[in-house]
């Protein structure tokens, strides 16, 4: 008689071992408890479950998959069915984007031939030149240029000229003995 104490680890038994023990109980007429003790099973309930599933499966041994069954199954994504009008609109939008992308790359090729490294400012200028023909969002996407960068490079020089106009008198300005400016600093000041 072999006694085994459960050590907290789950054991797996081969199909041949299970069949041998089940046949001892069913064919030889031995008791479930004595057979489970003889072969060192952790409990007699284990052998009882094996015999039950053996009979339910038409006297064949079926291995149960290990681990828990997943509770949440992955559902296949349902494709949204579009109406004809929506399909046409989506295709027109895609076509417009592809045309903008094409025009951008044609114009870019000319610029790249002149200079290998193209900087953000130059990309912004190319987008500005095509802006009247194509939507800005398509051009920015094709150029891989953030909208904020485009507006920065497009407006930075305009803003500088508006906020800081070149002053005529600024270069010719003279200072008195105390270091204060003499005369008008700006046109119109007196």
C-alpha atoms as one frame of an Amber mdcrd trajectory, in Angstrom:
protein
   0.000   0.000   0.000   1.399   3.390  -1.034   0.292   6.593   0.627   1.068
   9.919  -0.923   0.469  13.238   0.699  -0.578  16.108  -1.418   2.219  18.672
  -1.644   0.186  21.475  -3.184   1.273  20.768  -6.746  -1.224  19.503  -9.262
  -0.267  16.243 -10.911  -1.147  15.005 -14.325  -1.729  11.344 -15.091  -1.284
   9.619 -18.423  -4.219   8.053 -20.269  -2.684   4.556 -19.879  -2.388   4.986
 -16.102  -6.011   6.163 -15.849  -7.245   3.264 -17.981  -5.317   0.710 -15.873
  -6.822   2.004 -12.605 -10.348   2.261 -14.036 -10.134  -1.352 -15.301  -9.084
  -2.541 -11.840 -12.257  -1.052 -10.403 -14.672  -1.970 -13.221 -13.291  -5.352
 -14.343 -11.664  -6.730 -11.181 -14.340  -5.383  -8.838 -11.973  -3.641  -6.418
 -13.260  -0.707  -4.397 -12.559   2.869  -5.441 -10.962   3.768  -2.081  -8.609
   0.792  -1.955  -7.530   1.281  -5.585  -6.873   5.001  -5.081  -4.831   4.250
  -1.950  -2.930   1.454  -3.700  -1.863   3.735  -6.559  -1.266   6.802  -4.385
  -3.952   9.099  -5.754  -4.562  12.254  -3.734  -8.247  11.377  -3.178 -10.752
   8.718  -4.055 -12.982  11.418  -5.602 -10.444  11.771  -8.394 -10.900   8.130
  -9.403 -14.675   8.462  -9.084 -14.641  11.404 -11.514 -12.451   9.451 -13.962
 -14.873   6.512 -13.930 -17.866   8.825 -14.400 -16.344  10.627 -17.422 -15.150
   7.259 -18.804 -18.726   5.970 -18.871 -20.165   9.265 -20.213 -17.690   9.370
 -23.116 -18.515   5.898 -24.380 -15.777   4.077 -22.461 -12.969   6.219 -23.840
 -10.636   8.416 -21.861 -10.796  12.087 -22.768  -8.212  14.526 -21.431  -9.650
  17.646 -19.920  -7.786  20.826 -20.943  -5.708  22.329 -18.151  -6.442  25.685
 -16.616  -9.541  27.788 -16.486 -11.741  28.342 -19.440 -11.710  31.947 -20.580
 -14.704  33.861 -19.337 -14.600  36.562 -21.969 -14.337  35.339 -25.500 -13.037
  37.532 -28.253 -15.847  38.428 -30.552 -15.007  39.016 -34.178 -15.237  42.659
 -35.142 -18.320  43.454 -37.129 -17.616  45.412 -40.249 -19.767  48.454 -40.511
 -21.934  48.230 -43.578 -21.992  51.504 -45.447 -24.728  52.742 -47.684 -23.933
  53.584 -51.287 -23.884  57.305 -50.523 -21.481  56.794 -47.601 -19.224  54.571
 -49.715 -19.114  57.151 -52.501 -18.366  59.936 -50.015 -15.567  57.887 -48.405
 -14.069  57.032 -51.789 -14.245  60.661 -52.914 -12.523  61.748 -49.707  -9.806
  59.123 -50.213  -9.372  60.157 -53.847  -9.040  63.800 -52.839  -6.421  62.850
 -50.252  -4.475  60.763 -52.775  -4.527  63.600 -55.293  -3.246  66.024 -52.641
  -0.562  63.535 -51.653   0.443  63.080 -55.294   0.676  66.819 -55.920   2.660
  67.269 -52.726   5.207  64.608 -53.652   5.584  65.960 -57.186   6.311  69.423
 -55.855   8.537  67.983 -53.143  10.591  66.044 -55.682  11.557  69.303 -57.377
  12.619  70.806 -54.068  14.530  67.673 -53.034  16.498  67.674 -56.239  17.751
  71.141 -55.346  18.530  70.198 -51.780  18.775  66.788 -50.071  17.677  67.750
 -46.582  14.248  69.344 -46.535  13.431  71.260 -43.406  10.103  71.986 -41.824
  10.059  75.533 -43.102  10.416  74.347 -46.665   7.718  71.711 -46.196   5.481
  74.458 -44.869   6.162  76.555 -47.972   5.287  73.636 -50.278   2.043  73.075
 -48.377   1.249  76.808 -48.596   1.704  76.798 -52.356  -0.756  73.892 -52.735
  -3.239  75.085 -50.122  -5.569  76.778 -52.591  -5.918  73.537 -54.580  -6.362
  70.934 -51.803  -7.650  70.803 -48.230  -5.017  71.671 -45.669  -5.598  68.527
 -43.605  -4.735  66.306 -46.574  -1.610  68.267 -47.435  -0.390  68.246 -43.824
  -0.967  64.513 -43.603   0.923  63.878 -46.839   3.791  66.123 -45.659   3.802
  64.512 -42.222   3.780  68.033 -40.845   1.925  69.059 -37.672  -0.634  71.814
 -38.142   1.009  73.936 -35.450   4.387  73.706 -37.208   2.796  74.717 -40.487
   1.182  77.777 -38.926   4.359  78.633 -37.033   6.527  78.691 -40.130   3.813
  80.256 -42.242   3.045  83.098 -39.846   6.259  83.742 -37.940   7.712  86.086
 -40.529   4.430  87.846 -41.144   4.008  88.411 -37.403   7.540  89.721 -37.014
   6.982  92.269 -39.767   3.672  93.364 -38.200   4.791  93.500 -34.573   8.342
  94.702 -35.149   8.348  96.853 -38.282  11.755  98.054 -39.304  12.120 101.549
 -37.968  13.793 104.091 -40.177  15.075 106.294 -37.387  16.249 103.429 -35.219
  19.524 102.985 -37.071  20.314 106.704 -37.255  19.297 107.472 -33.681  21.729
 109.504 -31.621  21.996 109.761 -27.886  22.646 112.829 -25.754  25.243 113.018
 -22.985  22.994 111.136 -20.492  22.503 108.226 -22.900  18.920 109.186 -23.730
  17.833 109.172 -27.374  17.582 112.436 -29.231  14.715 112.980 -31.633  11.858
 110.692 -32.660  12.232 106.943 -32.340   9.285 106.028 -34.498   7.751 107.679
 -37.524   5.068 110.081 -36.310   6.643 110.633 -32.863   7.900 114.158 -32.087
